[in-house]
Amino acid sequence: MTRTSAAESRAQAQSSNRGQEYRDSNDDDEVRRRESFDGYALRRSGEIPDNQFRTLATLPNEDHLAFSNGYRRRTEWFHAHERVRQKRNRNLHTVMGPNDMTATDRHEMFMDVTSRILIWGKRHGEFDDSLRWIAEFLKYLCGFTTQDEEDWFDDLCNRVHIDMTGPARNSYYLGCSKSLSNVLRHCRDKTLFTDGGSMNISELFDQMRGQNPKQYNMSGSDFAAMLLCNPKQRFFVEIYMQWTWYPYSPSCNISIRHSSWCFSRS
């Protein structure tokens, strides 16, 4: 997340993505997955093996990004998104990825993975609570909602805004926001930051200690509302997509699995 103003956030997002934006294929989805476009890599697709073939030894090698290919199309919000009236501007995030990934693929993969974690993964108990929390946070932060969900989230945002700006100004949302800002501005361990001033979300929460959102029992949607309703709009979320996603491998526990969800500072 970036600690900066809204205008600076947008400028920073455009600057950080410069050289990483690629023109989309003019082909439809199926053609784009069969044929390479201007040298870009192709997305792979696969089905999750039957449980009899899945063991503790095979799980770390399962590429769940291939299993998630196209999963967004099975969700209610995807079929409704063109007619949903969004009540909140989603201007605090950007989706990035490697040089051989088109902007279209980045966004589609992001939607696919988020949908699979929240729907298929929840139904089958496939992923842990931490990953589902992150997925819920991103769902509402980025607006992957039906109209009913959008209306509910807008009401939540209104309540959070009152808690953060009202006369009392003593809610746990305000305490969490201040702690978040303090870590990003004054953390002495500079090794936790990338060259661009970003900090991995799990490391950020560790640094916040007792004032991190999970200690307050905030849901992912609560945290998204807190960021979007922050009166100073000082945070920015970077989502980095990769070609592979191994959620059970040891390295994934360090890299937040399929992406580097980060908070950056100015």
C-alpha positions in Angstrom: 0.0 0.0 0.0 1.2 3.5 -0.7 0.9 6.1 1.9 0.0 9.1 -0.3 -2.8 11.3 -1.4 -5.4 10.2 -3.9 -3.9 12.2 -6.7 -0.4 11.0 -5.9 -1.7 7.5 -5.7 -3.1 7.6 -9.2 0.0 9.2 -10.6 2.2 6.7 -8.8 0.1 3.8 -10.2 0.4 5.1 -13.7 4.2 5.7 -13.2 4.8 2.3 -11.6 2.9 0.5 -14.4 4.6 2.4 -17.2 6.4 -0.2 -19.3 4.2 -2.9 -17.9 1.0 -2.1 -19.8 0.6 -4.2 -23.0 -2.0 -3.9 -25.6 -4.7 -6.6 -25.5 -5.3 -9.2 -28.1 -8.0 -8.4 -30.6 -8.9 -12.1 -30.6 -11.6 -13.6 -28.4 -10.8 -15.5 -25.3 -10.6 -18.9 -26.8 -8.4 -17.9 -29.7 -6.1 -15.9 -27.4 -5.5 -19.0 -25.3 -4.7 -21.2 -28.3 -2.5 -18.8 -30.2 0.4 -16.7 -28.9 -0.2 -12.9 -29.5 2.8 -10.8 -30.4 5.1 -13.2 -28.4 3.1 -13.1 -25.2 2.9 -16.3 -23.2 -0.3 -18.3 -23.2 -2.5 -19.1 -20.2 -2.6 -22.8 -19.3 -5.8 -24.5 -18.3 -6.4 -27.7 -16.3 -8.8 -29.5 -14.0 -8.1 -30.3 -10.4 -7.3 -34.1 -10.1 -9.6 -36.4 -8.3 -9.0 -36.6 -4.5 -7.6 -40.1 -4.9 -4.7 -38.6 -6.9 -4.0 -35.7 -4.5 -1.6 -36.3 -1.6 0.5 -34.2 0.7 3.4 -34.8 -1.7 1.5 -33.7 -4.8 -0.3 -30.6 -3.4 2.8 -28.3 -3.4 3.1 -28.9 -7.2 -0.5 -28.1 -8.2 -0.7 -24.9 -10.3 -4.0 -23.6 -9.1 -3.9 -20.7 -11.6 -4.5 -23.2 -14.3 -7.4 -24.7 -12.4 -8.9 -21.2 -12.0 -8.8 -20.3 -15.7 -12.2 -18.8 -16.6 -13.7 -19.4 -13.1 -15.0 -15.8 -12.9 -17.7 -16.7 -15.5 -19.3 -19.0 -13.0 -20.0 -16.2 -10.5 -23.2 -14.1 -10.1 -21.2 -10.9 -9.9 -19.5 -11.5 -13.2 -22.9 -11.9 -15.0 -24.3 -8.9 -13.3 -21.3 -6.5 -13.4 -22.4 -4.6 -16.5 -25.7 -3.5 -14.9 -24.4 -3.0 -11.4 -24.5 0.6 -10.2 -21.3 0.9 -8.2 -21.7 3.3 -5.4 -18.0 3.6 -4.5 -15.0 4.6 -6.6 -12.4 1.9 -6.7 -9.3 4.0 -7.3 -6.9 2.6 -4.6 -5.5 -0.4 -6.5 -3.5 -1.4 -9.6 -2.9 -4.9 -11.0 0.6 -5.6 -12.2 2.4 -8.6 -13.7 5.4 -9.9 -15.6 6.4 -8.5 -19.1 4.9 -11.4 -21.0 1.4 -11.0 -19.5 -1.1 -8.8 -21.2 -3.2 -6.3 -19.1 -6.3 -8.3 -20.0 -4.8 -11.5 -18.7 -3.7 -9.8 -15.5 -7.2 -8.7 -14.7 -8.9 -11.9 -15.8 -6.5 -14.0 -13.8 -7.0 -11.8 -10.8 -10.8 -12.2 -11.0 -10.5 -15.9 -11.6 -8.4 -16.6 -8.6 -10.4 -14.3 -6.3 -13.6 -16.1 -7.4 -12.2 -19.5 -7.0 -11.0 -18.9 -3.5 -14.3 -17.5 -2.3 -16.7 -19.9 -4.0 -15.1 -23.2 -4.9 -12.4 -23.0 -2.2 -15.0 -22.2 0.5 -17.3 -24.9 -0.6 -14.6 -27.6 -0.5 -12.6 -26.3 2.4 -9.7 -26.0 0.0 -7.9 -22.9 1.3 -7.1 -21.6 4.8 -8.9 -18.7 6.5 -6.0 -16.3 5.8 -6.3 -16.7 2.1 -10.1 -16.4 2.2 -9.7 -13.2 4.2 -7.4 -11.7 1.6 -9.8 -12.7 -1.2 -12.8 -11.1 0.5 -10.8 -7.9 1.0 -9.8 -7.8 -2.7 -13.4 -8.6 -3.8 -14.8 -5.6 -2.1 -11.8 -3.3 -2.7 -12.0 -3.9 -6.4 -15.8 -4.1 -6.8 -16.4 -7.7 -7.8 -20.0 -7.4 -6.5 -23.6 -8.0 -7.4 -26.0 -5.1 -6.8 -27.2 -6.5 -3.4 -23.5 -6.8 -2.3 -22.7 -3.3 -3.6 -25.6 -1.8 -1.7 -24.6 -3.7 1.5 -21.0 -2.6 1.1 -22.0 1.0 0.6 -24.0 0.9 3.8 -20.9 -0.5 5.6 -18.7 2.2 4.1 -21.1 4.9 5.4 -21.0 3.4 8.9 -17.2 3.1 8.8 -16.8 6.7 7.6 -19.0 8.0 10.5 -16.8 6.0 13.0 -13.6 7.5 11.6 -14.7 11.1 11.2 -17.6 11.6 13.7 -17.3 13.5 17.0 -16.2 10.4 19.0 -13.4 9.4 16.6 -12.5 6.5 18.9 -13.4 3.4 16.8 -11.1 0.5 16.1 -11.2 1.6 12.5 -9.4 4.8 13.3 -6.9 3.0 15.6 -6.2 0.5 12.8 -5.8 3.3 10.2 -3.4 5.2 12.4 -1.3 2.1 13.1 -1.2 1.3 9.4 0.0 4.8 8.6 2.6 4.7 11.4 4.2 1.4 10.2 4.4 2.6 6.6 5.9 5.9 7.5 8.2 5.0 10.4 9.0 1.3 10.3 12.7 1.1 11.1 13.3 -2.2 9.4 13.8 -0.9 5.9 14.4 -4.4 4.6 10.7 -5.0 4.8 10.1 -2.4 2.0 10.7 -3.0 -1.7 12.6 -0.4 -3.7 9.3 1.1 -4.6 8.3 1.6 -1.0 5.9 -1.4 -0.8 5.5 -3.8 2.1 3.9 -7.2 1.9 0.5 -7.3 3.6 1.4 -10.2 6.0 4.6 -8.4 7.1 2.6 -5.2 7.5 0.1 -6.8 9.8 2.9 -8.4 11.8 4.4 -5.0 12.3 1.1 -3.5 13.4 0.9 -6.2 16.1 -2.2 -5.8 18.3 -3.7 -3.1 16.1 -3.8 -5.1 12.9 -7.3 -5.7 11.4 -7.4 -9.3 12.3 -6.7 -8.6 16.0 -9.8 -6.4 15.9 -11.7 -9.2 14.2 -12.3 -7.1 11.2 -13.4 -9.0 8.1 -11.8 -8.5 4.7 -14.8 -6.3 3.7 -14.4 -4.2 6.8 -10.7 -3.6 5.9 -11.7 -2.6 2.4 -14.3 -0.2 3.7 -11.7 1.3 6.0 -9.3 2.0 3.2 -11.9 3.3 0.8 -13.5 5.6 3.5 -10.2 6.9 4.8 -10.7 10.7 4.7 -7.1 11.3 3.6 -7.0 8.5 1.0 -3.4 7.8 2.0 -3.1 4.2 1.0 -2.7 2.3 -2.3 -2.9 -1.4 -3.0 -0.7 -3.1 -5.5 -1.7 -6.6 -6.7 1.0 -8.5 -8.6 -0.1 -11.5 -10.7 2.2 -14.3 -11.7 1.9 -17.1 -14.3 1.8 -19.8 -11.6 0.1 -20.1 -8.2 1.1 -22.8 -5.8 -0.9 -22.1 -2.6 0.4 -25.1 -0.7 4.2 -24.8 -1.3 6.4 -23.4 1.5 7.5 -20.4 -0.5 3.9 -19.3 -1.0 3.6 -18.7 2.8 6.2 -16.0 2.3 4.9 -14.4 -0.9 1.2 -14.5 0.0 0.9 -17.3 -2.5 -0.3 -16.2 -6.0 0.5 -12.5 -5.7 2.3 -9.9 -3.7 -0.6 -7.9 -2.2 1.3 -4.8 -0.9 0.8 -1.5 0.8 3.3 1.1 -0.3 4.4 4.4 1.1 5.3 7.6 -0.6 
